Amino acid sequence: MNKFYVSQLIKKSKDLIKSRFDKFNIKVIEHIDDIEILSYQNELFQVILNLFSNSIDVLSSSQIENKIIYIKIYHDENNLYIEFLDNGGGIKDEFINRVFEPYFTTKHKSQGTGIGLYMSLQIVTKHLNGEISVKNDTFIENNTTYFGAKFTILLPIYLQNN
């Protein structure tokens, strides 16, 4: 467990997969209320990478002109909130309650095992003492309204040793 700035974690994950953003012309927009937290940096890094990767998969196969991943990070006295949105059109209603199930995937067999979001759920809830949820939502950027999946992660700012 260590102290780290969430903005540095986002930057590190973006740098690692920058070539995929460039290849599919995906713009990452950040509204980050930067804060130092005490938590498991590598575990949170895995979750962030998985969310980026899933958004890239959805956006790369869409015909959307302005492909956007929107990250909003804010906090209150005790908790950090990470909102992770894309404008990929959202998750079908019949699938949205199943995305955290192991081996559930909406991707073709060759593209996914359905384990990424399940592992993200396990990491956030069991290791980071947090919560992760998903819903379809809209967001506004430059006076344009976009629609897609919104993942929200709630984490304690100071994780207590178990």
DSSP file (Angstrom, degrees, kcal/mol; ACC not computed):
  #  RESIDUE AA STRUCTURE BP1 BP2  ACC     N-H-->O    O-->H-N    N-H-->O    O-->H-N    TCO  KAPPA ALPHA  PHI   PSI    X-CA   Y-CA   Z-CA
    1    1 A M              0   0    0      0, 0.0     2,-0.3     0, 0.0    39,-0.2   0.000 360.0 360.0 360.0 138.9    0.0    0.0    0.0
    2    2 A N  E     -A   39   0A   0     37,-2.6    37,-2.2    35,-0.0     2,-0.4  -0.968 360.0-100.9-151.2 166.3    1.3    3.4   -0.8
    3    3 A K  E     +A   38   0A   0     -2,-0.3     2,-0.3    35,-0.2    35,-0.2  -0.747  49.2 155.3 -89.5 137.2    0.4    7.1   -1.3
    4    4 A F  E     -A   37   0A   0     33,-2.2    33,-2.9    -2,-0.4     2,-0.5  -0.989  44.2-107.1-157.0 158.7   -0.1    8.3   -4.9
    5    5 A Y  E >>  -A   36   0A   0     -2,-0.3     4,-1.3    31,-0.2     3,-0.5  -0.776  21.8-142.0 -90.6 131.8   -1.8   10.9   -6.9
    6    6 A V  H 3> S+     0   0    0     29,-1.7     4,-2.3    -2,-0.5     5,-0.2   0.855 100.2  61.2 -62.0 -35.4   -4.7    9.6   -9.0
    7    7 A S  H 3> S+     0   0    0      1,-0.2     4,-2.5     2,-0.2    -1,-0.2   0.878 102.1  52.1 -60.4 -36.9   -3.8   11.9  -11.9
    8    8 A Q  H <> S+     0   0    0     -3,-0.5     4,-2.5     2,-0.2    -1,-0.2   0.864 108.2  51.5 -67.2 -35.2   -0.4   10.2  -12.2
    9    9 A L  H  X S+     0   0    0     -4,-1.3     4,-2.2     2,-0.2    -2,-0.2   0.904 110.5  47.6 -67.2 -42.0   -2.1    6.8  -12.3
   10   10 A I  H  X S+     0   0    0     -4,-2.3     4,-2.5     2,-0.2    -2,-0.2   0.930 113.1  49.1 -63.1 -45.5   -4.4    8.0  -15.1
   11   11 A K  H  X S+     0   0    0     -4,-2.5     4,-2.8     1,-0.2    -2,-0.2   0.921 110.2  51.2 -60.5 -45.1   -1.4    9.5  -17.0
   12   12 A K  H  X S+     0   0    0     -4,-2.5     4,-1.6     1,-0.2    -1,-0.2   0.903 112.4  45.6 -60.2 -43.4    0.6    6.2  -16.6
   13   13 A S  H  X S+     0   0    0     -4,-2.2     4,-1.3     2,-0.2    -1,-0.2   0.894 113.0  50.0 -69.9 -38.6   -2.3    4.1  -18.0
   14   14 A K  H  < S+     0   0    0     -4,-2.5     4,-0.3     1,-0.2     3,-0.3   0.916 109.3  51.9 -63.3 -42.9   -2.9    6.5  -20.9
   15   15 A D  H >< S+     0   0    0     -4,-2.8     3,-0.8     1,-0.2     4,-0.3   0.875 105.9  55.6 -61.3 -37.3    0.8    6.5  -21.8
   16   16 A L  H 3< S+     0   0    0     -4,-1.6    -1,-0.2     1,-0.2    -2,-0.2   0.843 120.5  28.1 -66.0 -34.2    0.9    2.7  -21.8
   17   17 A I  T >X S+     0   0    0     -4,-1.3     4,-1.5    -3,-0.3     3,-1.0   0.103  81.5 120.4-116.8  22.6   -2.0    2.5  -24.4
   18   18 A K  H <> S+     0   0    0     -3,-0.8     4,-2.6    -4,-0.3     5,-0.2   0.857  70.4  61.1 -53.9 -39.4   -1.5    5.8  -26.2
   19   19 A S  H 3> S+     0   0    0     -4,-0.3     4,-2.5     1,-0.2    -1,-0.3   0.847 103.0  50.9 -61.2 -33.4   -0.9    4.0  -29.5
   20   20 A R  H <> S+     0   0    0     -3,-1.0     4,-1.8     2,-0.2    -1,-0.2   0.883 109.1  50.4 -71.7 -37.8   -4.4    2.5  -29.4
   21   21 A F  H  <>S+     0   0    0     -4,-1.5     5,-2.8    -7,-0.2     4,-0.4   0.941 114.8  44.7 -61.1 -45.8   -6.0    5.9  -28.7
   22   22 A D  H ><5S+     0   0    0     -4,-2.6     3,-1.1     3,-0.2    -2,-0.2   0.918 109.3  55.3 -64.9 -44.5   -4.1    7.3  -31.7
   23   23 A K  H 3<5S+     0   0    0     -4,-2.5    -1,-0.2     1,-0.3    -2,-0.2   0.874 118.3  33.4 -57.7 -40.2   -4.9    4.3  -34.0
   24   24 A F  T 3<5S-     0   0    0     -4,-1.8    -1,-0.3    -5,-0.1    -2,-0.2   0.286 109.9-117.9-103.7   9.5   -8.6    4.7  -33.5
   25   25 A N  T < 5 +     0   0    0     -3,-1.1    42,-0.6    -4,-0.4     2,-0.5   0.916  53.1 166.9  58.0  48.3   -8.6    8.5  -33.1
   26   26 A I  E   < -c   67   0B   0     -5,-2.8     2,-0.5    -6,-0.2    42,-0.2  -0.834  25.1-150.1-100.6 129.1   -9.9    8.5  -29.6
   27   27 A K  E     -c   68   0B   0     40,-2.9    42,-2.5    -2,-0.5     2,-0.6  -0.839   4.6-150.9 -99.2 131.8   -9.8   11.7  -27.5
   28   28 A V  E     -c   69   0B   0     -2,-0.5     2,-0.5    40,-0.2    42,-0.2  -0.911  11.1-166.7-104.0 122.4   -9.4   11.4  -23.7
   29   29 A I  E     -c   70   0B   0     40,-3.0    42,-3.1    -2,-0.6     2,-0.4  -0.923   6.0-163.9-110.5 130.9  -11.0   14.2  -21.8
   30   30 A E  E     +c   71   0B   0     -2,-0.5     2,-0.4    40,-0.2    42,-0.2  -0.946  23.3 177.7-121.9 134.4  -10.1   14.6  -18.1
   31   31 A H  E     +c   72   0B   0     40,-2.9    42,-2.6    -2,-0.4     2,-0.6  -0.840  28.7 174.9-125.5  91.1  -11.7   16.6  -15.3
   32   32 A I  E     -c   73   0B   0     -2,-0.4     2,-1.2    40,-0.2    42,-0.2  -0.887  32.4-162.1-114.3 120.7   -9.6   15.6  -12.4
   33   33 A D        -     0   0    0     40,-2.6   -27,-0.1    -2,-0.6    -2,-0.0  -0.811  38.6-138.6 -89.7  92.2   -9.8   17.0   -8.9
   34   34 A D        +     0   0    0     -2,-1.2     2,-0.3   -28,-0.1    41,-0.1  -0.274  34.3 161.9 -69.6 138.3   -6.3   15.7   -8.1
   35   35 A I        -     0   0    0     39,-0.1   -29,-1.7   -31,-0.0     2,-0.5  -0.994  38.3-119.7-151.7 147.6   -5.8   14.2   -4.7
   36   36 A E  E     -A    5   0A   0     -2,-0.3     2,-0.3   -31,-0.2   -31,-0.2  -0.783  36.0-172.9 -88.8 131.0   -3.3   11.9   -3.1
   37   37 A I  E     -A    4   0A   0    -33,-2.9   -33,-2.2    -2,-0.5     2,-0.7  -0.849  25.6-131.5-122.2 160.6   -4.8    8.7   -1.8
   38   38 A L  E     +Ab   3 158A   0    119,-3.0   121,-2.8    -2,-0.3     2,-0.3  -0.937  62.1 101.9-110.9 108.3   -3.4    5.8    0.3
   39   39 A S  E    S-A    2   0A   0    -37,-2.2   -37,-2.6    -2,-0.7     2,-1.0  -0.857  81.5 -57.4-163.0-168.6   -4.3    2.6   -1.5
   40   40 A Y     >  -     0   0    0     -2,-0.3     4,-2.1   -39,-0.2     5,-0.2  -0.803  45.9-170.9 -94.7  99.9   -3.1   -0.2   -3.7
   41   41 A Q  H  > S+     0   0    0     -2,-1.0     4,-2.5     1,-0.2    -1,-0.2   0.899  80.3  50.2 -60.7 -47.0   -1.7    1.6   -6.7
   42   42 A N  H  > S+     0   0    0      1,-0.2     4,-1.9     2,-0.2    -1,-0.2   0.872 110.3  50.6 -64.0 -37.1   -1.1   -1.4   -8.9
   43   43 A E  H  > S+     0   0    0      2,-0.2     4,-1.7     1,-0.2    -1,-0.2   0.933 112.4  45.7 -66.0 -45.7   -4.5   -2.9   -8.3
   44   44 A L  H  X S+     0   0    0     -4,-2.1     4,-2.6     1,-0.2    -2,-0.2   0.879 108.9  57.9 -64.3 -36.5   -6.3    0.4   -9.2
   45   45 A F  H  X S+     0   0    0     -4,-2.5     4,-2.7    -5,-0.2    -1,-0.2   0.907 104.4  51.4 -57.6 -43.8   -4.0    0.7  -12.2
   46   46 A Q  H  X S+     0   0    0     -4,-1.9     4,-2.1     2,-0.2    -1,-0.2   0.895 110.4  48.6 -61.3 -41.1   -5.3   -2.7  -13.5
   47   47 A V  H  X S+     0   0    0     -4,-1.7     4,-2.3     2,-0.2    -2,-0.2   0.935 112.2  47.8 -65.6 -46.8   -8.9   -1.6  -13.1
   48   48 A I  H  X S+     0   0    0     -4,-2.6     4,-2.6     1,-0.2     5,-0.2   0.923 111.8  50.5 -60.7 -45.6   -8.2    1.7  -14.9
   49   49 A L  H  X S+     0   0    0     -4,-2.7     4,-2.8     1,-0.2    -1,-0.2   0.902 109.7  50.9 -59.4 -41.5   -6.4   -0.1  -17.7
   50   50 A N  H  X S+     0   0    0     -4,-2.1     4,-2.6     2,-0.2    -1,-0.2   0.911 110.3  48.4 -63.8 -42.7   -9.3   -2.5  -18.1
   51   51 A L  H  X S+     0   0    0     -4,-2.3     4,-2.3     2,-0.2    -2,-0.2   0.925 113.0  48.2 -64.7 -43.7  -11.9    0.3  -18.3
   52   52 A F  H  X S+     0   0    0     -4,-2.6     4,-2.7     1,-0.2    -2,-0.2   0.946 112.1  50.0 -57.0 -48.6   -9.7    2.1  -20.9
   53   53 A S  H  X S+     0   0    0     -4,-2.8     4,-2.4     1,-0.2    -2,-0.2   0.900 110.2  48.9 -61.1 -43.6   -9.4   -1.1  -22.9
   54   54 A N  H  X S+     0   0    0     -4,-2.6     4,-2.1     2,-0.2    -1,-0.2   0.912 112.1  49.0 -63.4 -42.1  -13.1   -1.9  -22.9
   55   55 A S  H  X S+     0   0    0     -4,-2.3     4,-3.0     1,-0.2     5,-0.3   0.912 110.5  50.8 -63.9 -41.7  -13.9    1.6  -24.1
   56   56 A I  H  X S+     0   0    0     -4,-2.7     4,-2.9     1,-0.2     5,-0.2   0.917 108.6  52.6 -61.6 -42.7  -11.3    1.4  -26.8
   57   57 A D  H  X S+     0   0    0     -4,-2.4     4,-0.9    -5,-0.2    -1,-0.2   0.925 114.0  42.5 -58.7 -45.1  -12.8   -1.9  -28.0
   58   58 A V  H >< S+     0   0    0     -4,-2.1     3,-0.5     1,-0.2     4,-0.2   0.946 118.4  43.8 -67.0 -48.6  -16.3   -0.4  -28.2
   59   59 A L  H >< S+     0   0    0     -4,-3.0     3,-1.3     1,-0.2    -2,-0.2   0.849 107.4  59.2 -68.5 -34.6  -15.2    2.9  -29.8
   60   60 A S  H 3< S+     0   0    0     -4,-2.9    -1,-0.2     1,-0.3    -2,-0.2   0.792 108.8  45.1 -67.1 -26.1  -12.8    1.2  -32.3
   61   61 A S  T << S+     0   0    0     -4,-0.9    -1,-0.3    -3,-0.5     2,-0.2   0.372 100.2  90.1 -98.3   5.7  -15.7   -0.8  -33.8
   62   62 A S  S <  S-     0   0    0     -3,-1.3     5,-0.1    -4,-0.2    27,-0.0  -0.628  72.5-136.0-101.6 161.8  -18.1    2.1  -34.0
   63   63 A Q        +     0   0    0     -2,-0.2    -1,-0.1     4,-0.0    -4,-0.1   0.243  57.6 137.1 -95.0  11.8  -18.8    4.5  -36.7
   64   64 A I        -     0   0    0     -5,-0.2     3,-0.2     1,-0.1    -2,-0.1  -0.343  47.0-149.5 -62.1 136.3  -18.9    7.5  -34.3
   65   65 A E  S    S+     0   0    0      1,-0.2     2,-1.0    -2,-0.0    -1,-0.1   0.964  86.8  41.5 -74.9 -53.5  -17.0   10.5  -35.6
   66   66 A N  S    S-     0   0    0     21,-0.1     2,-0.5   -40,-0.0    -1,-0.2  -0.787  78.5-164.2 -99.1  94.1  -15.8   12.1  -32.4
   67   67 A K  E     -c   26   0B   0     -2,-1.0   -40,-2.9   -42,-0.6     2,-0.4  -0.671  15.6-179.3 -83.0 124.8  -14.7    9.1  -30.2
   68   68 A I  E     -c   27   0B   0     -2,-0.5    19,-1.4   -42,-0.2     2,-0.5  -0.975  28.3-168.4-133.4 136.7  -14.4   10.2  -26.6
   69   69 A I  E     -cD  28  86B   0    -42,-2.5   -40,-3.0    -2,-0.4     2,-0.5  -0.998  21.6-162.9-115.5 127.0  -13.4    8.7  -23.3
   70   70 A Y  E     -cD  29  85B   0     15,-2.9    15,-3.0    -2,-0.5     2,-0.5  -0.943   6.3-169.9-118.5 122.8  -14.3   11.1  -20.5
   71   71 A I  E     -cD  30  84B   0    -42,-3.1   -40,-2.9    -2,-0.5     2,-0.5  -0.956   3.8-177.5-117.6 125.5  -12.8   10.8  -17.0
   72   72 A K  E     -cD  31  83B   0     11,-2.5    11,-3.4    -2,-0.5     2,-0.5  -0.986   3.2-177.6-122.4 125.3  -14.1   12.8  -14.0
   73   73 A I  E     +cD  32  82B   0    -42,-2.6   -40,-2.6    -2,-0.5     2,-0.3  -0.987  14.8 148.3-126.1 127.4  -12.4   12.4  -10.7
   74   74 A Y  E     - D   0  81B   0      7,-2.0     7,-3.3    -2,-0.5     2,-0.3  -0.909  21.6-155.2-147.0 172.3  -13.6   14.2   -7.5
   75   75 A H  E     - D   0  80B   0     -2,-0.3     5,-0.2     5,-0.2     2,-0.2  -0.978   9.3-156.6-149.7 160.8  -13.7   13.6   -3.8
   76   76 A D        -     0   0    0      3,-2.2    81,-0.0    -2,-0.3     5,-0.0  -0.440  60.2 -65.2-117.4-159.7  -15.5   14.4   -0.6
   77   77 A E  S    S+     0   0    0     -2,-0.2     3,-0.0     1,-0.2    80,-0.0   0.863 129.4  11.5 -60.3 -38.4  -14.0   14.2    2.9
   78   78 A N  S    S+     0   0    0      1,-0.1    79,-2.9    79,-0.1    80,-0.5   0.651 117.6  59.6-115.9 -20.6  -13.6   10.4    2.9
   79   79 A N  E     - E   0 156B   0     77,-0.3    -3,-2.2    78,-0.1     2,-0.4  -0.850  55.6-146.2-125.8 151.6  -14.1    9.1   -0.6
   80   80 A L  E     -DE  75 155B   0     75,-3.4    75,-2.6    -2,-0.3     2,-0.5  -0.902  17.5-157.1-107.4 138.9  -12.7    9.4   -4.1
   81   81 A Y  E     -DE  74 154B   0     -7,-3.3    -7,-2.0    -2,-0.4     2,-0.5  -0.977   7.1-171.2-120.9 128.0  -15.0    9.1   -7.0
   82   82 A I  E     -DE  73 153B   0     71,-2.7    71,-2.7    -2,-0.5     2,-0.5  -0.971   4.1-168.5-118.1 116.3  -13.8    8.0  -10.5
   83   83 A E  E     -DE  72 152B   0    -11,-3.4   -11,-2.5    -2,-0.5     2,-0.5  -0.921   3.1-171.4-106.4 128.5  -16.4    8.4  -13.3
   84   84 A F  E     +DE  71 151B   0     67,-3.0    67,-2.8    -2,-0.5     2,-0.3  -0.954  13.3 167.3-125.3 109.4  -15.3    6.7  -16.5
   85   85 A L  E     -DE  70 150B   0    -15,-3.0   -15,-2.9    -2,-0.5     2,-0.3  -0.866  14.4-175.9-124.0 153.9  -17.5    7.4  -19.5
   86   86 A D  E     -D   69   0B   0     63,-1.4   -17,-0.2    -2,-0.3     3,-0.2  -0.918  31.8-125.7-136.5 170.6  -17.3    6.8  -23.3
   87   87 A N        +     0   0    0    -19,-1.4    61,-0.2    -2,-0.3    60,-0.2  -0.207  67.8 123.1-108.6  42.3  -19.6    7.8  -26.1
   88   88 A G  S    S-     0   0    0     61,-0.1    60,-0.2   -20,-0.1    -1,-0.2   0.291  89.6 -95.6 -87.0   9.4  -19.9    4.3  -27.5
   89   89 A G        -     0   0    0     58,-1.9    59,-0.3    -3,-0.2    -2,-0.1   0.405  61.9-100.0  95.4  -3.7  -23.7    4.1  -27.3
   90   90 A G        -     0   0    0     57,-0.2     2,-0.4    59,-0.1    59,-0.2  -0.177  47.3 -58.7  86.4-178.8  -24.0    2.4  -23.9
   91   91 A I        -     0   0    0     57,-0.1     5,-0.1     1,-0.0    45,-0.1  -0.888  58.5-101.8-108.0 133.8  -24.6   -1.2  -22.9
   92   92 A K    >>  -     0   0    0     -2,-0.4     3,-2.0     1,-0.1     4,-1.7  -0.225  30.5-119.5 -55.4 142.4  -27.8   -3.0  -24.0
   93   93 A D  H 3> S+     0   0    0      1,-0.3     4,-0.5     2,-0.2    -1,-0.1   0.844 112.4  56.2 -53.2 -39.2  -30.4   -3.1  -21.2
   94   94 A E  H 34 S+     0   0    0      1,-0.2    -1,-0.3     2,-0.1    -2,-0.1   0.657 115.8  37.5 -72.1 -12.5  -30.5   -6.9  -21.3
   95   95 A F  H X> S+     0   0    0     -3,-2.0     3,-2.5     2,-0.1     4,-0.7   0.669  91.2  85.7-106.7 -22.2  -26.7   -7.1  -20.6
   96   96 A I  H >< S+     0   0    0     -4,-1.7     3,-0.6     1,-0.3     4,-0.2   0.797  90.2  50.2 -60.9 -32.4  -26.0   -4.2  -18.2
   97   97 A N  T 3< S+     0   0    0     -4,-0.5    -1,-0.3     1,-0.2     3,-0.1   0.496 112.8  49.2 -81.5  -1.2  -26.8   -6.2  -15.1
   98   98 A R  T X4 S+     0   0    0     -3,-2.5     3,-2.2     1,-0.1    -1,-0.2   0.461  75.5  99.9-113.8  -3.3  -24.5   -9.0  -16.2
   99   99 A V  T << S+     0   0    0     -4,-0.7    18,-0.2    -3,-0.6    19,-0.2   0.730  84.4  50.9 -64.1 -21.3  -21.3   -7.1  -17.2
  100  100 A F  T 3  S+     0   0    0     -4,-0.2    -1,-0.3    17,-0.1    21,-0.1   0.430  86.0 109.2 -93.8   1.8  -19.5   -7.9  -13.9
  101  101 A E  S X  S-     0   0    0     -3,-2.2     3,-1.5     1,-0.1    17,-0.3  -0.516  81.2-101.7 -74.9 143.6  -20.3  -11.7  -14.1
  102  102 A P  T 3  S+     0   0    0      0, 0.0    13,-0.2     0, 0.0     3,-0.1  -0.423 102.6   7.6 -65.6 140.2  -17.4  -13.9  -14.8
  103  103 A Y  T 3  S+     0   0    0     11,-0.9     2,-0.6     1,-0.2    12,-0.2   0.555  92.5 132.3  66.8  11.6  -17.1  -15.1  -18.4
  104  104 A F    <   +     0   0    0     -3,-1.5     2,-0.3    10,-0.9    -1,-0.2  -0.836  27.8 160.3 -91.7 125.4  -19.9  -12.8  -19.6
  105  105 A T        -     0   0    0     -2,-0.6     4,-0.1    -3,-0.1     7,-0.0  -0.997  41.1-161.0-143.0 148.0  -18.9  -10.9  -22.7
  106  106 A T  S    S+     0   0    0     -2,-0.3     2,-0.1     2,-0.1    -1,-0.1   0.386  72.9  95.1-100.4  -0.8  -20.7   -9.1  -25.5
  107  107 A K  S    S-     0   0    0      1,-0.1    -2,-0.1     2,-0.1     5,-0.1  -0.435  90.3 -88.1 -87.0 162.0  -17.6   -9.4  -27.6
  108  108 A H    >>  -     0   0    0     -2,-0.1     3,-2.7     1,-0.1     4,-1.1  -0.375  45.5-106.5 -63.5 149.4  -16.8  -12.1  -30.2
  109  109 A K  T 34 S+     0   0    0      1,-0.3     3,-0.3     2,-0.2    -1,-0.1   0.805 119.7  56.1 -49.7 -35.1  -15.1  -15.1  -28.7
  110  110 A S  T 34 S+     0   0    0      1,-0.2    -1,-0.3     3,-0.0     3,-0.1   0.638 109.3  47.3 -75.3 -12.1  -11.8  -14.1  -30.3
  111  111 A Q  T <4 S+     0   0    0     -3,-2.7     2,-0.3     1,-0.3    -1,-0.2   0.645 115.8  12.4-106.3 -16.7  -11.9  -10.7  -28.6
  112  112 A G     <  -     0   0    0     -4,-1.1    -1,-0.3    -3,-0.3    -7,-0.1  -0.991  37.5-157.1-163.8 151.4  -12.7  -11.3  -25.0
  113  113 A T        -     0   0    0     -2,-0.3    -1,-0.1    -3,-0.1    -8,-0.1   0.538  48.4-120.3-103.3 -11.8  -13.1  -13.8  -22.2
  114  114 A G  S    S+     0   0    0    -11,-0.1   -11,-0.9   -12,-0.1   -10,-0.9   0.709  85.4 108.6  78.8  19.8  -15.5  -11.8  -20.1
  115  115 A I     >  +     0   0    0    -13,-0.2     4,-2.8   -12,-0.2     5,-0.2   0.676  53.5  77.9-101.6 -19.5  -13.1  -11.8  -17.2
  116  116 A G  H  > S+     0   0    0      1,-0.2     4,-2.2     2,-0.2     5,-0.1   0.920  99.2  38.1 -60.5 -51.5  -11.9   -8.2  -17.1
  117  117 A L  H  > S+     0   0    0      2,-0.2     4,-2.4   -18,-0.2    -1,-0.2   0.842 115.3  55.0 -72.5 -31.6  -14.8   -6.5  -15.5
  118  118 A Y  H  > S+     0   0    0     -4,-0.3     4,-2.2   -17,-0.3    -2,-0.2   0.941 110.8  45.5 -62.2 -46.4  -15.3   -9.4  -13.1
  119  119 A M  H  X S+     0   0    0     -4,-2.8     4,-2.7     1,-0.2    -2,-0.2   0.890 110.9  53.7 -64.1 -38.9  -11.7   -9.0  -12.0
  120  120 A S  H  X S+     0   0    0     -4,-2.2     4,-2.7    -5,-0.2     5,-0.2   0.915 108.6  49.5 -60.6 -42.9  -12.1   -5.3  -11.7
  121  121 A L  H  X S+     0   0    0     -4,-2.4     4,-2.6     2,-0.2     5,-0.4   0.923 111.5  48.7 -60.8 -45.4  -15.1   -5.8   -9.4
  122  122 A Q  H  X>S+     0   0    0     -4,-2.2     4,-2.5     2,-0.2     5,-0.7   0.921 113.4  47.0 -61.9 -44.7  -13.1   -8.2   -7.3
  123  123 A I  I  X>S+     0   0    0     -4,-2.7     5,-1.9     3,-0.2     4,-1.5   0.951 115.5  44.4 -62.0 -50.4  -10.2   -5.8   -7.0
  124  124 A V  I  <5S+     0   0    0     -4,-2.7     6,-3.2     3,-0.2    -2,-0.2   0.916 123.4  34.0 -64.2 -44.1  -12.3   -2.8   -6.2
  125  125 A T  I  <5S+     0   0    0     -4,-2.6     4,-0.2    -5,-0.2    -2,-0.2   0.901 128.8  30.8 -82.6 -40.5  -14.6   -4.5   -3.6
  126  126 A K  I  <5S+     0   0    0     -4,-2.5    -3,-0.2    -5,-0.4    -2,-0.2   0.834 132.1  25.6 -90.8 -33.8  -12.2   -7.0   -2.0
  127  127 A H  I  <<S+     0   0    0     -4,-1.5    -3,-0.2    -5,-0.7    -4,-0.1   0.809 129.8  35.3 -99.4 -35.9   -8.8   -5.3   -2.2
  128  128 A L  S   <S-     0   0    0     -5,-1.9    -3,-0.2    -4,-0.1    -4,-0.1   0.391  94.9-129.0-103.7   3.0   -9.6   -1.6   -2.3
  129  129 A N  S    S+     0   0    0     -6,-0.3    -4,-0.2    -4,-0.2     2,-0.1   0.837  70.1 115.2  53.3  37.2  -12.7   -1.6    0.0
  130  130 A G        -     0   0    0     -6,-3.2     2,-0.3    -7,-0.2    25,-0.2  -0.386  61.7-114.1-120.2-163.5  -14.7    0.3   -2.7
  131  131 A E  E     -F  154   0B   0     23,-2.1    23,-2.6    -2,-0.1     2,-0.4  -0.968  16.0-165.7-135.9 149.7  -17.6    0.0   -5.0
  132  132 A I  E     +F  153   0B   0     -2,-0.3     2,-0.3    21,-0.2    21,-0.2  -0.998  15.3 167.8-137.1 136.5  -17.9   -0.1   -8.8
  133  133 A S  E     -F  152   0B   0     19,-2.1    19,-2.4    -2,-0.4     2,-0.4  -0.920  17.2-149.5-141.7 165.9  -21.1    0.3  -10.7
  134  134 A V  E     +F  151   0B   0     -2,-0.3     2,-0.3    17,-0.2    17,-0.2  -0.996  20.5 153.8-140.2 145.1  -22.3    0.9  -14.3
  135  135 A K  E     -F  150   0B   0     15,-1.7    15,-2.9    -2,-0.4     2,-0.4  -0.963  45.6-100.2-155.1 163.8  -25.2    2.6  -16.0
  136  136 A N  E     +F  149   0B   0     -2,-0.3     2,-0.3    13,-0.2    13,-0.2  -0.747  54.9 156.5 -86.5 138.7  -25.9    4.2  -19.3
  137  137 A D  E     -F  148   0B   0     11,-2.8    11,-2.4    -2,-0.4     2,-0.3  -0.941  36.5-116.9-154.5 170.0  -25.6    8.0  -19.1
  138  138 A T  E     -F  147   0B   0     -2,-0.3     2,-0.3     9,-0.2     9,-0.2  -0.810  22.4-172.1-110.9 156.4  -25.1   11.2  -21.0
  139  139 A F  E     -F  146   0B   0      7,-2.0     7,-3.2    -2,-0.3     2,-0.5  -0.983  16.7-133.7-143.8 155.4  -22.3   13.7  -20.7
  140  140 A I  E     +F  145   0B   0     -2,-0.3     2,-0.4     5,-0.2     5,-0.2  -0.926  24.4 169.9-114.9 129.9  -21.8   17.1  -22.2
  141  141 A E  E >  S-F  144   0B   0      3,-2.4     3,-1.3    -2,-0.5    -2,-0.1  -0.983  73.9  -9.0-138.9 126.2  -18.5   18.3  -23.7
  142  142 A N  T 3  S-     0   0    0     -2,-0.4    -1,-0.1     1,-0.3     3,-0.1   0.907 128.4 -56.4  51.7  47.5  -18.2   21.5  -25.7
  143  143 A N  T 3  S+     0   0    0      1,-0.2     2,-0.4    -3,-0.0    -1,-0.3   0.653 114.7 116.5  61.5  18.5  -22.0   21.9  -25.8
  144  144 A T  E <   - F   0 141B   0     -3,-1.3    -3,-2.4     2,-0.0     2,-0.5  -0.960  60.1-137.7-116.3 135.6  -22.5   18.5  -27.4
  145  145 A T  E     - F   0 140B   0     -2,-0.4     2,-0.3    -5,-0.2    -5,-0.2  -0.796  21.9-170.8 -94.3 131.0  -24.3   15.7  -25.6
  146  146 A Y  E     - F   0 139B   0     -7,-3.2    -7,-2.0    -2,-0.5     2,-0.4  -0.846   7.8-150.7-118.9 156.0  -22.8   12.2  -25.8
  147  147 A F  E     + F   0 138B   0     -2,-0.3   -58,-1.9    -9,-0.2     2,-0.3  -0.987  36.0 104.3-131.3 135.8  -24.3    8.9  -24.7
  148  148 A G  E     - F   0 137B   0    -11,-2.4   -11,-2.8    -2,-0.4     2,-0.2  -0.973  65.3 -39.2-178.2-167.9  -22.5    5.8  -23.5
  149  149 A A  E     - F   0 136B   0     -2,-0.3   -63,-1.4   -13,-0.2     2,-0.5  -0.523  45.2-159.1 -77.3 142.6  -21.6    3.5  -20.6
  150  150 A K  E     -EF  85 135B   0    -15,-2.9   -15,-1.7    -2,-0.2     2,-0.5  -0.965   3.9-167.4-127.2 114.6  -20.6    5.2  -17.3
  151  151 A F  E     -EF  84 134B   0    -67,-2.8   -67,-3.0    -2,-0.5     2,-0.5  -0.866   7.1-163.5 -98.3 132.6  -18.6    3.2  -14.8
  152  152 A T  E     -EF  83 133B   0    -19,-2.4   -19,-2.1    -2,-0.5     2,-0.5  -0.974   4.0-168.4-120.5 126.9  -18.3    4.8  -11.3
  153  153 A I  E     -EF  82 132B   0    -71,-2.7   -71,-2.7    -2,-0.5     2,-0.5  -0.957   1.7-166.0-114.1 130.0  -15.7    3.7   -8.8
  154  154 A L  E     +EF  81 131B   0    -23,-2.6   -23,-2.1    -2,-0.5   -73,-0.2  -0.975  15.7 172.4-115.3 125.2  -16.0    4.8   -5.2
  155  155 A L  E     -E   80   0B   0    -75,-2.6   -75,-3.4    -2,-0.5     2,-0.2  -0.970  36.9-109.6-131.8 146.2  -12.9    4.3   -3.0
  156  156 A P  E     -E   79   0B   0      0, 0.0     3,-0.3     0, 0.0   -77,-0.3  -0.549  24.5-137.1 -68.0 140.7  -11.9    5.4    0.5
  157  157 A I  S    S+     0   0    0    -79,-2.9  -119,-3.0     1,-0.3     2,-0.6   0.882  98.6  35.6 -67.0 -37.5   -9.2    8.1    0.3
  158  158 A Y  B    S-b   38   0A   0    -80,-0.5     2,-0.3  -121,-0.2    -1,-0.3  -0.891  84.1-151.9-120.4 101.1   -7.3    6.4    3.1
  159  159 A L        -     0   0    0   -121,-2.8     2,-0.3    -2,-0.6   -30,-0.1  -0.542  14.6-136.9 -72.2 129.1   -7.5    2.6    2.9
  160  160 A Q        -     0   0    0     -2,-0.3     2,-0.2     1,-0.1    -1,-0.1  -0.635  24.3-104.7 -84.8 143.5   -7.2    1.0    6.3
  161  161 A N              0   0    0     -2,-0.3    -1,-0.1     1,-0.2     0, 0.0  -0.492 360.0 360.0 -65.9 135.2   -5.1   -2.1    6.7
  162  162 A N              0   0    0     -2,-0.2    -1,-0.2    -3,-0.0    -2,-0.0   0.463 360.0 360.0 -83.3 360.0   -7.3   -5.2    7.0
